[in-house]
Amino acid sequence: MISRKYFIALLLVAASFISACDNSKDIDPPAKLVDIKPTLKVKKLWTENLTSRKAKQLLLALQPTVDNGVVYAASHGGKVKALNAESGKELWSTKTKLPLSAGPSMAEGVVVVGSSDGILIVLDANSGREKWRQSMSGEILSKPLVAQGLIVVRTVNNRLQALNISDAKTRWTIEEAVPKLTLRGTATPILAENAVITGFDDGKVVAVDLQSGDTLWSVVVDIPVGRTELEKLSDVDGAAVASGRDVFVVGYHGRVAMLEQSSGQIWWAQDASSYRGLAIDDTSLYVSTADGTVISIRRVNGAQQWEQKALHQRGLTAPAVNGDVLVVGDHDGYLHWLSTKDGSLLARANTGERISNAPVIADGKVFVQTDAGKLLVYQTRPIS
């Protein structure tokens, strides 16, 4: 369960931001969307309501997963569904009767979701039948990692834990100290070779051996600075991205950096603030910053290539890369397509509901889940 101290910390963060919004006349407003001349035609292929009633628009980590022509998705109301990715036809649906908050992840024949009350649920990927559920140490707000017979889970109390897929037994646990104030959210653990890599709320990025839980390296990417606890927020909440021997991370009130995968050595770092994460392609990485600027950075040396400020303060998701196009969502429910070459706006679509989690790209399609529990699938083509 979430500790009282941690819960209070979350409330204090929320109260600080609300107070600032109420008392300041100089708050930077979200940019108004201006008409663009689209160069991409956006077609909505299908829509699925994951919940039967109007869902609360909470800041959760519910994001679809696509595998082998099947899309798996979950709602805060407790449903987990498997759907045909082409048609949206339902393959199975399971009611967990829990307030789901993270997932689903799918690998090794299982679908894994987490709940707001700290319950991890494992389902059979073919049938949706529940295999087991296990109480964790806190709320789950990032997708679990499923690999090599283990499920690795990050909870809001800064704990990383691995459990056996077969019997739910804990294999290992590591834990970092929880700062007085943190953002709501946790970094999704990723696998790079045999290392689990994730960020923590104290600005650290840690690599752990998947099978043993031994810490391989720990690096402070974001050093807390400032006079107040609010100014010292340095959470690494966005998922790291690994490519070959390179690992890319970004933190709040901090830096975007490239690390060496086996040692954690920082090859380069640039000032940037993001609580959403980043995306990469062969030559560049792309970041949605905390103030709504989308930036492109050269992978090899960290040099900035372009920035797009037209979506200023619109609460952007992390970007997703689809060939030579980026896709981001915003707090008003709009999806924006940008050129990876120069950041120019190519197209726009309105889902009608706030989007907090990055779109998912699979088979040339864009899968996006709104905070209210709607799953939408889009495809684009150039306007000739």
LINJOBEL-V244418 format. One record per residue. SS is DSSP state (H for helix, E for strand, L for the rest). Layout:
SS / SS
This chain:
L / L / L / H / H / H / H / H / H / H / H / H / H / H / H / H / H / H / H / H / H / H / H / L / L / L / L / L / L / L / L / L / L / L / L / L / L / L / L / E / E / E / E / E / E / E / E / E / E / L / L / L / L / L / L / L / L / L / L / L / E / E / L / L / E / E / E / L / L / E / E / E / E / E / L / L / L / L / E / E / E / E / E / E / L / L / L / L / L / E / E / E / E / E / E / L / L / L / L / E / E / E / E / E / E / E / E / L / L / E / E / E / E / E / E / L / L / L / E / E / E / E / E / E / L / L / L / L / L / E / E / E / E / E / E / L / L / L / L / E / L / L / L / L / E / E / E / L / L / E / E / E / E / E / E / L / L / L / E / E / E / E / E / E / L / L / L / L / L / E / E / E / E / E / E / L / L / L / L / L / L / L / L / L / L / L / L / L / L / E / E / E / L / L / E / E / E / E / E / L / L / L / L / E / E / E / E / E / E / L / L / L / L / L / E / E / E / E / E / E / L / L / L / L / L / L / L / L / L / L / L / L / L / L / L / L / L / L / L / L / E / E / E / L / L / E / E / E / E / E / L / L / L / E / E / E / E / E / E / E / L / L / L / L / L / E / E / E / E / E / E / E / L / L / L / L / L / E / E / E / L / L / L / E / E / E / E / E / L / L / L / L / L / E / E / E / E / E / L / L / L / L / L / E / E / E / E / E / L / L / L / L / L / L / L / L / L / L / L / E / E / E / L / L / E / E / E / E / E / L / L / L / L / E / E / E / E / E / E / L / L / L / L / L / E / E / E / E / E / E / L / L / L / L / L / L / L / L / L / E / E / E / L / L / E / E / E / E / E / L / L / L / L / E / E / E / E / E / E / E / E / E / L / L
